[in-house]
């Protein structure tokens, strides 16, 4: 099974342009920081952003993408439905999808989940402790039983998603909330991983544990070669 994959990292790339403090944390954009980590892991990485034609996610780009990484926050409503449908179709056809942080409110994630994907939240610089609740899962490879982020945006339950196929991480925050922060889903032939950390005002995507999770998740979500289902009228295999 090849481990050098074709990965596209998508980001709105709005906060970094509009807020100097965020640009200091991510001078190449959030997508640039994530792309750098995935390139160092040996993947062929392409980036795409909201303000490019077709949001950088043309048919050609998506058809040559094994795993798509998605970060969005302030402009979910600006993502064209045509592109959303294109991404969803590719997931059903086998492309992996990693949805990060506030990407839970993206049109793509909501359409794939079929729910509001709503939750509780606050920004009070709380500590986040992520517990590995499935240490056998490939996404948790190389991690300690837990790791901590000194400051993050707080998310809290209830998280309005379908029951996940697997819960890999659960977060606890110093304000008392808990959250299912690492969840997997399967849609059609595609695998999806939602990972909670990554608010834009914190250097979360420079944290080595967060980087390890994303690198592991990309490997886990890669397309798997196997029989493809066929639909519609099917002739009998047996003849009298």
VEXSE-892313 format. One line per 3 residues: number of its first residue (from 1); their letters; for each residue x, y, z negated of N, C-alpha, C, CB. Coordinates in Angstrom, 2 decimals, decimal comma. Glycine has a CB too. Layout:
// VEXSE-892313
NUM = A = X/Y/Z/X/Y/Z/X/Y/Z/X/Y/Z ~ ...
// end
This chain:
// VEXSE-892313
1 = XXX = 0,84/-1,19/0,00/0,00/0,00/0,00/0,88/1,24/0,00/-0,95/0,00/-1,22 ~ 0,78/2,10/1,04/1,65/3,28/1,09/1,34/4,25/-0,03/1,51/3,98/2,44 ~ 2,40/4,89/-0,55/2,22/5,88/-1,60/2,52/7,29/-1,11/3,11/5,54/-2,79
4 = XXX = 3,02/7,43/0,12/3,22/8,76/0,69/1,96/9,10/1,49/4,52/8,81/1,60 ~ 1,10/9,90/0,88/-0,22/10,16/1,42/-0,32/11,55/2,04/-1,27/10,00/0,34 ~ -1,33/11,73/2,85/-1,63/13,04/3,42/-2,65/13,71/2,49/-2,18/12,92/4,89
7 = XXX = -2,20/14,75/1,81/-3,03/15,41/0,79/-3,29/16,85/1,21/-2,34/15,36/-0,61 ~ -4,54/17,28/1,08/-4,89/18,68/1,27/-5,32/19,26/-0,06/-6,01/18,84/2,34 ~ -4,70/20,38/-0,44/-5,05/21,08/-1,69/-5,84/22,32/-1,31/-3,77/21,44/-2,53
10 = XXX = -7,10/22,38/-1,76/-7,97/23,52/-1,43/-8,16/24,39/-2,66/-9,34/23,03/-0,90 ~ -8,11/25,71/-2,44/-8,27/26,67/-3,53/-8,95/27,91/-2,98/-6,89/27,03/-4,17 ~ -9,81/28,53/-3,77/-10,41/29,80/-3,35/-9,34/30,85/-3,07/-11,38/30,31/-4,42
13 = XXX = -8,33/30,92/-3,92/-7,24/31,90/-3,79/-7,78/33,33/-3,85/-6,47/31,68/-2,47 ~ -8,66/33,56/-4,81/-9,21/34,90/-5,03/-8,64/35,51/-6,31/-10,74/34,84/-5,09 ~ -8,67/34,76/-7,42/-8,17/35,30/-8,68/-6,73/35,78/-8,55/-8,26/34,24/-9,78
16 = XXX = -5,90/35,00/-7,89/-4,47/35,33/-7,79/-4,25/36,61/-6,98/-3,71/34,17/-7,15 ~ -5,16/36,91/-6,05/-5,04/38,12/-5,25/-5,56/39,35/-6,00/-5,79/37,96/-3,92 ~ -6,52/39,13/-6,88/-7,21/40,25/-7,51/-6,69/40,60/-8,90/-8,67/39,94/-7,60
19 = XXX = -6,02/39,65/-9,57/-5,63/39,86/-10,96/-4,13/39,62/-11,11/-6,43/38,92/-11,91 ~ -3,35/40,69/-11,34/-1,89/40,56/-11,41/-1,40/39,57/-12,47/-1,29/41,91/-11,69 ~ -2,08/39,48/-13,60/-1,64/38,56/-14,66/-1,74/37,11/-14,19/-2,48/38,76/-15,93
22 = XXX = -2,75/36,81/-13,38/-2,89/35,45/-12,85/-1,85/35,21/-11,77/-4,31/35,21/-12,30 ~ -1,58/36,24/-10,97/-0,54/36,11/-9,94/0,84/35,86/-10,56/-0,50/37,37/-9,07 ~ 1,07/36,39/-11,75/2,33/36,13/-12,45/2,45/34,66/-12,83/2,45/37,00/-13,70
25 = XXX = 1,34/34,06/-13,23/1,36/32,64/-13,61/1,49/31,76/-12,37/0,07/32,27/-14,39 ~ 0,78/32,13/-11,30/0,76/31,32/-10,07/1,12/32,22/-8,88/-0,64/30,65/-9,86 ~ 2,39/32,57/-8,73/2,78/33,48/-7,65/2,51/32,93/-6,26/4,24/33,81/-7,77
28 = XXX = 2,47/31,63/-6,12/2,13/31,00/-4,84/0,69/30,50/-4,82/3,08/29,85/-4,55 ~ -0,10/30,94/-5,79/-1,48/30,48/-5,91/-1,56/29,16/-6,65/-2,11/30,33/-4,53 ~ -2,72/28,90/-7,22/-2,94/27,62/-7,88/-2,68/26,47/-6,91/-4,38/27,53/-8,45
31 = XXX = -3,12/26,65/-5,68/-2,90/25,60/-4,68/-1,41/25,38/-4,44/-3,59/25,96/-3,37 ~ -0,63/26,48/-4,50/0,81/26,34/-4,30/1,48/25,54/-5,40/1,45/27,69/-4,21 ~ 1,06/25,78/-6,66/1,63/25,03/-7,77/1,31/23,55/-7,68/1,13/25,59/-9,10
34 = XXX = 0,05/23,24/-7,35/-0,35/21,84/-7,23/0,33/21,18/-6,03/-1,89/21,72/-7,11 ~ 0,38/21,90/-4,92/1,03/21,36/-3,72/2,49/21,05/-3,97/0,89/22,33/-2,54 ~ 3,18/21,91/-4,72/4,59/21,69/-5,03/4,77/20,39/-5,80/5,15/22,87/-5,85
37 = XXX = 3,92/20,15/-6,81/4,03/18,93/-7,60/3,75/17,69/-6,76/3,06/18,98/-8,78 ~ 2,81/17,79/-5,85/2,48/16,63/-5,02/3,53/16,40/-3,94/1,10/16,80/-4,39 ~ 4,12/17,47/-3,45/5,22/17,32/-2,49/6,40/16,64/-3,15/5,65/18,69/-1,92
40 = XXX = 6,70/17,05/-4,39/7,80/16,42/-5,13/7,53/14,95/-5,40/8,02/17,15/-6,45 ~ 6,26/14,56/-5,41/5,91/13,15/-5,60/6,02/12,36/-4,29/4,49/13,03/-6,15 ~ 6,36/13,03/-3,20/6,61/12,32/-1,95/5,49/12,37/-0,95/6,91/10,93/-2,24
43 = XXX = 4,45/13,17/-1,19/3,32/13,22/-0,28/3,51/14,29/0,79/2,04/13,47/-1,05 ~ 2,79/14,13/1,87/2,71/15,14/2,93/1,56/16,06/2,55/2,51/14,49/4,37 ~ 1,85/17,29/2,15/0,84/18,16/1,55/0,54/19,36/2,45/1,30/18,63/0,17
46 = XXX = -0,74/19,62/2,62/-1,25/20,76/3,37/-2,12/21,56/2,40/-2,07/20,30/4,65 ~ -2,15/22,88/2,53/-3,02/23,70/1,70/-4,06/24,40/2,57/-2,21/24,73/0,89 ~ -5,20/24,72/1,94/-6,28/25,42/2,63/-6,96/26,33/1,61/-7,30/24,41/3,26
49 = XXX = -7,45/27,48/2,07/-8,08/28,44/1,17/-9,37/28,98/1,76/-7,12/29,59/0,86 ~ -10,16/29,57/0,89/-11,52/29,98/1,22/-11,58/30,92/2,42/-12,15/30,64/0,04 ~ -10,67/31,88/2,50/-10,79/32,93/3,50/-10,21/32,57/4,86/-10,12/34,16/3,01
52 = XXX = -9,70/31,36/5,01/-9,28/30,89/6,32/-10,50/30,53/7,16/-8,32/29,69/6,20 ~ -10,37/30,53/8,49/-11,48/30,07/9,32/-11,92/28,65/8,91/-11,08/30,09/10,82 ~ -13,23/28,49/8,75/-13,81/27,22/8,29/-13,22/26,81/6,93/-13,55/26,11/9,34
55 = XXX = -12,79/27,81/6,16/-12,19/27,60/4,84/-10,96/26,69/4,90/-13,21/27,01/3,88 ~ -10,35/26,63/6,08/-9,18/25,77/6,25/-9,49/24,30/6,34/-8,24/25,99/5,13 ~ -10,78/23,96/6,34/-11,18/22,54/6,32/-11,91/22,19/7,62/-12,09/22,23/5,09
58 = XXX = -11,17/22,27/8,70/-11,71/21,90/10,00/-11,86/20,38/10,10/-10,80/22,43/11,14 ~ -12,55/19,95/11,12/-12,66/18,50/11,37/-11,28/17,88/11,49/-13,49/18,23/12,66 ~ -10,39/18,56/12,19/-9,04/18,02/12,39/-8,31/17,86/11,07/-8,23/18,93/13,33
61 = XXX = -8,38/18,89/10,22/-7,70/18,82/8,92/-8,27/17,69/8,07/-7,83/20,16/8,17 ~ -9,59/17,64/7,95/-10,19/16,61/7,09/-9,97/15,20/7,62/-11,68/16,87/6,94 ~ -10,00/15,06/8,94/-9,78/13,72/9,51/-8,36/13,22/9,33/-10,12/13,72/10,99
64 = XXX = -7,44/14,15/9,01/-6,06/13,74/8,75/-5,71/13,89/7,27/-5,09/14,57/9,61 ~ -6,73/13,87/6,40/-6,53/13,98/4,96/-6,92/12,67/4,28/-7,35/15,15/4,39 ~ -5,99/12,11/3,51/-6,31/10,92/2,71/-6,99/11,30/1,41/-5,04/10,12/2,42
67 = XXX = -6,51/12,37/0,77/-7,07/12,83/-0,51/-7,15/14,34/-0,48/-6,20/12,34/-1,72 ~ -8,32/14,87/-0,87/-8,55/16,30/-0,95/-8,61/16,71/-2,43/-9,86/16,71/-0,20 ~ -7,83/17,72/-2,81/-7,85/18,28/-4,16/-8,57/19,62/-4,10/-6,39/18,44/-4,74
70 = XXX = -9,55/19,83/-5,00/-10,43/21,00/-4,89/-10,40/21,83/-6,17/-11,88/20,57/-4,58 ~ -10,09/23,15/-6,03/-10,20/24,10/-7,14/-11,03/25,29/-6,69/-8,78/24,55/-7,64 ~ -12,09/25,58/-7,42/-12,92/26,75/-7,13/-13,50/27,31/-8,40/-14,04/26,39/-6,14
73 = XXX = -13,94/28,56/-8,37/-14,48/29,18/-9,57/-15,46/30,31/-9,27/-13,36/29,71/-10,42 ~ -14,99/31,39/-8,66/-15,77/32,61/-8,56/-16,56/32,73/-7,26/-14,87/33,79/-8,71 ~ -16,37/31,85/-6,32/-16,96/32,03/-5,00/-17,57/30,72/-4,45/-15,91/32,55/-4,02
76 = XXX = -18,12/29,90/-5,35/-18,74/28,66/-4,88/-19,78/28,94/-3,80/-19,40/27,91/-6,05 ~ -20,54/30,03/-3,99/-21,65/30,35/-3,08/-21,17/30,74/-1,69/-22,49/31,47/-3,65 ~ -19,89/31,08/-1,55/-19,37/31,50/-0,25/-18,93/30,32/0,63/-18,21/32,43/-0,45
79 = XXX = -18,90/29,14/0,08/-18,49/27,98/0,86/-19,63/27,58/1,78/-18,06/26,80/-0,06 ~ -19,38/27,56/3,06/-20,42/27,29/4,05/-20,96/25,87/3,92/-19,89/27,52/5,46 ~ -22,27/25,74/4,05/-22,89/24,43/3,93/-22,36/23,46/4,98/-24,41/24,54/4,06
82 = XXX = -22,03/23,97/6,15/-21,48/23,11/7,20/-20,19/22,45/6,74/-21,23/23,91/8,48 ~ -19,34/23,22/6,06/-18,08/22,67/5,56/-18,35/21,71/4,40/-17,13/23,80/5,11 ~ -19,28/22,06/3,52/-19,65/21,17/2,42/-20,08/19,82/2,97/-20,78/21,79/1,58
85 = XXX = -20,97/19,83/3,96/-21,46/18,57/4,52/-20,34/17,78/5,18/-22,57/18,85/5,54 ~ -19,39/18,50/5,78/-18,24/17,86/6,42/-17,38/17,14/5,38/-17,40/18,91/7,19 ~ -17,13/17,81/4,25/-16,33/17,19/3,18/-17,06/15,99/2,60/-16,03/18,22/2,07
88 = XXX = -18,35/16,14/2,31/-19,12/15,04/1,73/-19,12/13,83/2,66/-20,56/15,49/1,44 ~ -19,28/14,07/3,95/-19,26/12,96/4,92/-17,92/12,24/4,91/-19,56/13,47/6,33 ~ -16,83/13,00/4,79/-15,51/12,37/4,76/-15,30/11,56/3,48/-14,42/13,44/4,88
91 = XXX = -15,86/12,03/2,37/-15,77/11,24/1,13/-16,52/9,93/1,32/-16,35/12,02/-0,08 ~ -17,71/9,99/1,85/-18,47/8,76/2,08/-17,73/7,82/3,02/-19,86/9,09/2,64 ~ -16,93/8,38/3,91/-16,18/7,56/4,87/-14,86/7,05/4,30/-15,89/8,37/6,12
94 = XXX = -14,50/7,48/3,06/-13,31/6,91/2,43/-12,27/7,88/1,94/-12,67/6,01/3,37 ~ -12,39/9,17/2,26/-11,41/10,14/1,75/-11,55/10,29/0,25/-11,59/11,50/2,45 ~ -10,43/10,31/-0,48/-10,46/10,55/-1,91/-10,69/12,02/-2,21/-9,18/10,07/-2,56
97 = XXX = -11,28/12,31/-3,38/-11,56/13,69/-3,78/-11,21/13,87/-5,25/-13,04/14,06/-3,51 ~ -10,36/14,87/-5,53/-10,02/15,24/-6,91/-10,61/16,63/-7,14/-8,45/15,23/-7,15 ~ -11,54/16,73/-8,07/-12,20/18,00/-8,39/-11,66/18,50/-9,72/-13,76/17,83/-8,43
100 = XXX = -11,15/19,73/-9,72/-10,47/20,28/-10,89/-11,28/21,38/-11,55/-9,11/20,79/-10,50 ~ -11,30/21,37/-12,86/-11,81/22,42/-13,74/-13,18/22,93/-13,27/-10,82/23,58/-13,80 ~ -13,28/24,22/-12,93/-14,58/24,81/-12,61/-15,10/24,38/-11,24/-14,47/26,32/-12,65
103 = XXX = -14,38/23,51/-10,57/-14,90/22,86/-9,38/-16,12/22,01/-9,66/-13,83/22,02/-8,75 ~ -16,46/21,81/-10,95/-17,68/21,07/-11,27/-18,92/21,78/-10,73/-17,81/20,88/-12,79 ~ -18,83/23,12/-10,53/-19,95/23,88/-10,00/-19,86/24,07/-8,49/-20,03/25,23/-10,68
106 = XXX = -18,90/23,44/-7,84/-18,80/23,57/-6,39/-19,98/22,89/-5,71/-17,48/22,97/-5,88 ~ -20,34/23,39/-4,54/-21,41/22,75/-3,77/-21,05/21,31/-3,44/-21,67/23,53/-2,48 ~ -19,78/21,06/-3,17/-19,35/19,70/-2,81/-19,61/18,74/-3,96/-17,85/19,67/-2,43
109 = XXX = -19,15/19,10/-5,17/-19,32/18,20/-6,32/-20,79/18,03/-6,67/-18,55/18,73/-7,53 ~ -21,55/19,13/-6,66/-22,97/19,02/-6,98/-23,70/18,13/-5,99/-23,61/20,41/-7,00 ~ -23,36/18,24/-4,72/-24,04/17,40/-3,72/-23,69/15,93/-3,91/-23,69/17,85/-2,30
112 = XXX = -22,44/15,65/-4,23/-22,03/14,26/-4,43/-22,60/13,68/-5,72/-20,52/14,16/-4,44 ~ -22,78/14,52/-6,74/-23,32/14,04/-8,02/-24,85/13,99/-8,01/-22,84/14,93/-9,16 ~ -25,50/14,91/-7,30/-26,95/14,96/-7,30/-27,54/15,54/-8,57/-27,49/13,60/-7,09
115 = XXX = -26,75/16,29/-9,34/-27,20/16,91/-10,59/-26,70/18,34/-10,64/-26,70/16,11/-11,83 ~ -27,10/19,08/-11,69/-26,68/20,48/-11,80/-25,20/20,62/-12,14/-27,51/21,18/-12,86 ~ -24,59/19,61/-12,78/-23,19/19,65/-13,23/-22,94/20,78/-14,23/-22,26/19,80/-12,03
118 = XXX = -23,99/21,20/-14,95/-23,87/22,28/-15,92/-23,24/21,79/-17,22/-25,24/22,88/-16,21 ~ -22,83/22,74/-18,06/-22,14/22,41/-19,31/-22,14/23,64/-20,21/-20,69/21,92/-19,04 ~ -21,59/23,50/-21,42/-21,36/24,62/-22,34/-19,92/25,10/-22,18/-21,64/24,20/-23,82
121 = XXX = -19,67/26,41/-22,37/-18,30/26,90/-22,21/-18,09/28,17/-23,04/-18,01/27,19/-20,71 ~ -16,83/28,48/-23,28/-16,41/29,76/-23,86/-14,92/29,93/-23,60/-16,74/29,82/-25,40 ~ -14,48/31,20/-23,59/-13,06/31,52/-23,45/-12,58/32,13/-24,75/-12,81/32,50/-22,25
124 = XXX = -11,97/31,33/-25,62/-11,47/31,83/-26,90/-10,07/31,28/-27,21/-12,43/31,45/-28,02 ~ -9,32/30,92/-26,17/-7,93/30,51/-26,31/-7,77/29,32/-27,26/-7,09/31,67/-26,81 ~ -8,71/28,38/-27,24/-8,66/27,25/-28,15/-7,68/26,18/-27,66/-10,04/26,65/-28,31
127 = XXX = -7,15/25,44/-28,61/-6,33/24,28/-28,27/-7,21/23,17/-27,74/-5,52/23,80/-29,51 ~ -6,71/22,48/-26,71/-7,39/21,31/-26,16/-6,51/20,08/-26,38/-7,72/21,50/-24,65 ~ -7,10/19,05/-26,96/-6,41/17,77/-27,12/-7,13/16,75/-26,24/-6,38/17,31/-28,63
130 = XXX = -6,41/16,22/-25,28/-6,99/15,23/-24,36/-6,58/13,83/-24,81/-6,53/15,49/-22,90 ~ -7,57/13,04/-25,15/-7,35/11,66/-25,58/-7,51/10,71/-24,40/-8,33/11,27/-26,72 ~ -6,58/9,79/-24,26/-6,69/8,74/-23,25/-7,59/7,66/-23,82/-5,27/8,16/-22,84
133 = XXX = -8,81/7,55/-23,28/-9,75/6,56/-23,81/-9,77/5,28/-22,98/-11,15/7,15/-23,87 ~ -9,05/5,29/-21,85/-8,89/4,06/-21,05/-7,41/3,93/-20,68/-9,81/4,08/-19,75 ~ -6,59/3,43/-21,61/-5,14/3,37/-21,35/-4,76/2,40/-20,24/-4,42/2,99/-22,60
136 = XXX = -5,68/1,54/-19,80/-5,38/0,61/-18,72/-5,60/1,24/-17,34/-6,23/-0,64/-18,85 ~ -6,18/2,42/-17,30/-6,53/3,00/-16,01/-5,28/3,56/-15,32/-7,58/4,11/-16,18 ~ -5,15/3,38/-14,00/-3,98/3,90/-13,28/-3,79/5,41/-13,43/-4,09/3,56/-11,82
139 = XXX = -4,87/6,16/-13,61/-4,73/7,61/-13,75/-4,04/7,98/-15,05/-6,10/8,28/-13,67 ~ -4,06/7,08/-16,03/-3,41/7,35/-17,32/-1,99/6,83/-17,38/-4,22/6,73/-18,44 ~ -1,46/6,31/-16,29/-0,12/5,72/-16,31/0,93/6,73/-16,74/0,23/5,16/-14,92
142 = XXX = 1,80/6,32/-17,65/2,92/7,15/-18,08/2,59/8,18/-19,13/3,48/7,82/-16,92 ~ 1,35/8,20/-19,63/0,95/9,19/-20,63/1,02/8,60/-22,03/-0,46/9,69/-20,34 ~ 1,12/9,47/-23,02/0,98/9,08/-24,42/-0,50/8,92/-24,74/1,65/10,14/-25,37
145 = XXX = -0,83/8,41/-25,94/-2,25/8,26/-26,28/-3,05/9,55/-26,21/-2,37/7,69/-27,66 ~ -2,40/10,69/-26,38/-3,05/11,98/-26,19/-1,99/13,01/-25,82/-3,83/12,42/-27,46 ~ -2,46/14,12/-25,26/-1,57/15,27/-25,07/-2,38/16,54/-25,33/-0,94/15,29/-23,64
148 = XXX = -1,67/17,64/-25,58/-2,33/18,87/-25,98/-1,96/20,03/-25,07/-1,99/19,21/-27,41 ~ -2,93/20,91/-24,87/-2,71/22,19/-24,20/-2,95/23,28/-25,23/-3,66/22,36/-22,93 ~ -1,98/24,15/-25,49/-2,11/25,08/-26,61/-3,24/26,07/-26,47/-0,83/25,83/-26,78
151 = XXX = -3,59/26,44/-25,24/-4,71/27,35/-24,99/-5,40/26,94/-23,71/-4,23/28,82/-24,91 ~ -6,71/26,85/-23,77/-7,51/26,55/-22,59/-8,92/27,10/-22,78/-7,54/25,02/-22,32 ~ -9,64/27,22/-21,68/-11,07/27,49/-21,76/-11,75/26,26/-22,33/-11,66/27,87/-20,35
154 = XXX = -12,77/26,47/-23,15/-13,48/25,36/-23,79/-14,69/24,96/-22,95/-13,92/25,75/-25,22 ~ -14,82/23,67/-22,70/-16,04/23,09/-22,15/-16,63/22,18/-23,22/-15,76/22,31/-20,82 ~ -17,96/22,09/-23,24/-18,60/21,23/-24,23/-19,78/20,48/-23,64/-19,06/22,05/-25,42
157 = XXX = -20,09/19,38/-24,28/-21,25/18,59/-23,86/-22,55/19,31/-24,28/-21,19/17,16/-24,48 ~ -23,60/19,11/-23,51/-23,78/18,03/-22,57/-23,27/18,45/-21,19/-25,25/17,61/-22,50 ~ -22,56/17,57/-20,52/-22,10/17,75/-19,15/-23,11/17,02/-18,27/-20,63/17,21/-18,95
160 = XXX = -23,83/17,77/-17,44/-24,93/17,19/-16,66/-24,41/16,55/-15,38/-25,98/18,27/-16,33 ~ -23,85/15,36/-15,55/-23,37/14,55/-14,43/-24,01/13,17/-14,54/-21,80/14,45/-14,41 ~ -24,05/12,40/-13,46/-24,47/11,00/-13,58/-23,50/10,24/-14,49/-24,54/10,33/-12,18
163 = XXX = -23,95/9,13/-15,01/-23,06/8,31/-15,83/-21,83/7,94/-15,00/-23,79/7,01/-16,36 ~ -20,63/8,31/-15,44/-19,43/8,02/-14,65/-19,19/6,52/-14,51/-18,22/8,68/-15,28 ~ -18,50/6,15/-13,45/-18,05/4,77/-13,33/-17,06/4,46/-14,45/-17,40/4,52/-11,94
166 = XXX = -16,17/5,42/-14,73/-15,16/5,26/-15,79/-14,92/6,61/-16,43/-13,82/4,66/-15,22 ~ -14,67/6,61/-17,73/-14,20/7,81/-18,43/-12,77/7,54/-18,86/-15,12/8,17/-19,67 ~ -11,85/8,32/-18,35/-10,42/8,11/-18,62/-9,94/9,00/-19,76/-9,59/8,39/-17,36
169 = XXX = -10,46/10,23/-19,82/-10,06/11,20/-20,85/-11,28/11,80/-21,53/-9,18/12,31/-20,24 ~ -11,15/12,04/-22,82/-12,11/12,84/-23,57/-11,35/13,95/-24,27/-12,91/11,97/-24,61 ~ -11,85/15,19/-24,15/-11,19/16,33/-24,77/-11,86/16,71/-26,08/-11,20/17,52/-23,82
172 = XXX = -11,02/17,14/-27,01/-11,47/17,79/-28,25/-10,86/19,18/-28,29/-11,06/16,96/-29,52 ~ -11,65/20,17/-28,70/-11,20/21,55/-28,78/-11,18/22,01/-30,22/-12,10/22,47/-27,93 ~ -10,29/22,94/-30,53/-10,13/23,38/-31,91/-11,38/24,08/-32,46/-8,95/24,30/-32,01
175 = XXX = -12,31/24,47/-31,58/-13,58/25,01/-32,03/-14,61/23,96/-32,35/-14,12/25,92/-30,99 ~ -14,27/22,67/-32,11/-15,14/21,57/-32,50/-15,80/20,82/-31,37/-16,16/22,08/-33,37 ~ -15,82/21,38/-30,16/-16,49/20,71/-29,05/-15,71/19,51/-28,54/-16,73/21,68/-27,92
178 = XXX = -16,43/18,57/-27,96/-15,83/17,46/-27,23/-16,40/17,46/-25,82/-16,09/16,09/-27,95 ~ -15,67/16,80/-24,89/-16,07/16,85/-23,49/-15,48/15,67/-22,75/-15,63/18,18/-22,83 ~ -16,29/15,05/-21,88/-15,78/13,99/-21,00/-14,95/14,66/-19,89/-16,97/13,12/-20,38
181 = XXX = -13,65/14,67/-20,08/-12,79/15,53/-19,26/-12,07/14,81/-18,13/-11,78/16,18/-20,12 ~ -12,23/13,52/-18,01/-11,63/12,78/-16,90/-12,55/11,66/-16,49/-10,24/12,23/-17,29 ~ -13,30/11,84/-15,42/-14,36/10,90/-15,03/-14,19/10,47/-13,58/-15,76/11,54/-15,23
184 = XXX = -14,47/9,21/-13,32/-14,40/8,70/-11,94/-15,78/8,33/-11,43/-13,47/7,48/-11,86 ~ -15,92/8,43/-10,11/-17,16/8,10/-9,43/-16,81/7,49/-8,08/-18,08/9,35/-9,27 ~ -17,70/6,74/-7,54/-17,56/6,23/-6,17/-18,79/6,61/-5,38/-17,35/4,68/-6,16
187 = XXX = -18,56/7,14/-4,20/-19,64/7,50/-3,28/-19,29/6,95/-1,91/-19,86/9,06/-3,23 ~ -20,10/6,03/-1,43/-19,78/5,37/-0,17/-18,46/4,63/-0,31/-19,71/6,39/0,98 ~ -17,53/4,90/0,59/-16,21/4,27/0,55/-15,18/5,13/-0,19/-15,72/4,00/1,97
190 = XXX = -15,62/6,31/-0,66/-14,68/7,25/-1,27/-14,68/7,21/-2,78/-15,00/8,62/-0,82 ~ -13,53/7,56/-3,35/-13,36/7,63/-4,80/-13,18/9,09/-5,22/-12,15/6,77/-5,27 ~ -13,81/9,46/-6,34/-13,82/10,83/-6,83/-13,31/10,82/-8,27/-15,24/11,47/-6,75
193 = XXX = -12,45/11,80/-8,60/-12,01/11,99/-9,98/-12,23/13,44/-10,35/-10,51/11,58/-10,16 ~ -12,96/13,66/-11,43/-13,12/15,00/-11,99/-12,19/15,15/-13,19/-14,61/15,28/-12,39 ~ -11,39/16,22/-13,19/-10,43/16,47/-14,28/-10,63/17,90/-14,78/-8,94/16,25/-13,81
196 = XXX = -10,90/18,06/-16,06/-11,39/19,30/-16,64/-10,38/20,45/-16,74/-11,89/19,02/-17,97 ~ -9,13/20,27/-17,22/-8,25/21,40/-17,49/-7,93/22,21/-16,24/-6,97/20,92/-18,12 ~ -7,59/23,51/-16,43/-7,11/24,29/-15,30/-7,68/25,68/-15,16/-7,37/23,56/-14,08
199 = XXX = -8,07/26,32/-16,29/-8,56/27,70/-16,17/-7,43/28,59/-15,67/-9,10/28,21/-17,54 ~ -7,80/29,54/-14,81/-6,80/30,30/-14,06/-5,91/31,20/-14,92/-7,48/31,14/-13,03 ~ -6,35/31,57/-16,11/-5,56/32,50/-16,92/-4,51/31,81/-17,78/-6,47/33,29/-17,81
202 = XXX = -4,39/30,48/-17,66/-3,42/29,72/-18,43/-2,49/28,95/-17,47/-4,13/28,73/-19,42 ~ -1,26/28,65/-17,90/-0,31/27,96/-17,02/-0,52/26,44/-17,01/1,12/28,28/-17,45 ~ -1,76/26,02/-16,99/-2,09/24,60/-17,15/-1,46/23,73/-16,07/-3,59/24,41/-17,13
205 = XXX = -1,41/24,22/-14,82/-0,89/23,39/-13,74/0,63/23,37/-13,68/-1,42/23,88/-12,42 ~ 1,27/23,97/-14,68/2,71/23,80/-14,88/3,00/22,80/-15,99/3,36/25,16/-15,20 ~ 1,97/22,33/-16,66/2,15/21,37/-17,76/2,49/19,99/-17,19/0,87/21,29/-18,66
208 = XXX = 3,55/19,35/-17,66/3,96/18,06/-17,06/2,93/16,96/-17,21/5,24/17,61/-17,68 ~ 2,16/16,95/-18,28/1,12/15,92/-18,43/-0,01/16,13/-17,44/0,58/15,92/-19,85 ~ -0,41/17,37/-17,25/-1,46/17,67/-16,27/-0,98/17,32/-14,87/-1,86/19,16/-16,34
211 = XXX = 0,26/17,66/-14,57/0,83/17,31/-13,27/0,82/15,79/-13,08/2,27/17,85/-13,13 ~ 1,21/15,06/-14,11/1,23/13,59/-14,02/-0,17/13,04/-13,73/1,78/12,97/-15,31 ~ -1,17/13,59/-14,39/-2,53/13,12/-14,17/-2,95/13,34/-12,72/-3,51/13,83/-15,11
214 = XXX = -2,67/14,52/-12,19/-3,06/14,80/-10,80/-2,29/13,90/-9,83/-2,81/16,28/-10,46 ~ -1,01/13,71/-10,07/-0,24/12,80/-9,21/-0,81/11,39/-9,27/1,24/12,80/-9,63 ~ -1,13/10,92/-10,47/-1,72/9,58/-10,61/-3,07/9,49/-9,92/-1,86/9,21/-12,10
217 = XXX = -3,86/10,55/-10,07/-5,21/10,54/-9,51/-5,19/10,48/-8,00/-5,98/11,77/-9,97 ~ -4,24/11,17/-7,38/-4,13/11,13/-5,93/-3,84/9,70/-5,46/-3,03/12,09/-5,44 ~ -2,93/9,02/-6,14/-2,64/7,63/-5,77/-3,86/6,74/-5,96/-1,47/7,08/-6,61
220 = XXX = -4,58/6,95/-7,05/-5,77/6,13/-7,33/-6,86/6,35/-6,28/-6,31/6,45/-8,71 ~ -7,03/7,60/-5,84/-8,15/7,95/-4,96/-7,87/7,67/-3,49/-8,49/9,38/-5,13 ~ -6,67/7,24/-3,16/-6,32/7,05/-1,75/-7,27/6,05/-1,08/-4,86/6,55/-1,62
223 = XXX = -7,49/6,21/0,21/-8,34/5,24/0,92/-7,74/3,84/0,86/-8,51/5,67/2,39 ~ -8,60/2,87/0,79/-8,18/1,47/0,71/-8,61/0,76/1,99/-8,79/0,76/-0,55 ~ -7,67/0,09/2,63/-8,00/-0,65/3,84/-8,86/-1,85/3,47/-6,72/-1,10/4,58
226 = XXX = -9,89/-2,08/4,22/-10,77/-3,21/3,95/-11,89/-3,25/4,96/-11,34/-3,14/2,52 ~ -12,77/-4,22/4,86/-13,88/-4,31/5,81/-14,80/-3,09/5,71/-14,68/-5,59/5,59 ~ -15,23/-2,61/6,84/-16,16/-1,48/6,89/-17,57/-2,01/7,10/-15,76/-0,48/8,00
229 = XXX = -18,53/-1,54/6,31/-19,89/-2,04/6,49/-20,48/-1,55/7,81/-20,78/-1,58/5,32 ~ -21,36/-2,35/8,38/-22,11/-1,96/9,56/-23,59/-1,94/9,19/-21,84/-2,92/10,77 ~ -24,33/-1,03/9,83/-25,74/-0,85/9,47/-26,61/-0,99/10,71/-25,97/0,52/8,81
232 = XXX = -27,90/-1,09/10,49/-28,85/-1,21/11,60/-29,14/-2,67/11,94/-28,31/-0,48/12,82 ~ -29,68/-2,86/13,12/-30,06/-4,21/13,55/-28,83/-5,11/13,61/-30,76/-4,17/14,93 ~ -28,97/-6,31/13,07/-27,85/-7,26/13,05/-28,33/-8,60/13,60/-27,27/-7,43/11,60
235 = XXX = -27,69/-9,09/14,65/-28,08/-10,39/15,21/-27,71/-11,51/14,24/-27,40/-10,62/16,58 ~ -28,44/-12,59/14,31/-28,17/-13,75/13,46/-26,81/-14,35/13,79/-29,28/-14,80/13,63 ~ -26,11/-14,82/12,76/-24,85/-15,51/12,97/-25,05/-16,99/13,22/-23,95/-15,31/11,79
238 = XXX = -26,23/-17,47/12,91/-26,53/-18,90/13,05/-27,49/-19,09/14,22/-27,12/-19,49/11,74 ~ -27,28/-20,13/14,98/-28,14/-20,43/16,13/-28,66/-21,84/16,01/-27,38/-20,24/17,48 ~ -29,94/-21,98/16,23/-30,58/-23,31/16,12/-30,06/-24,22/17,22/-32,13/-23,19/16,21
// end
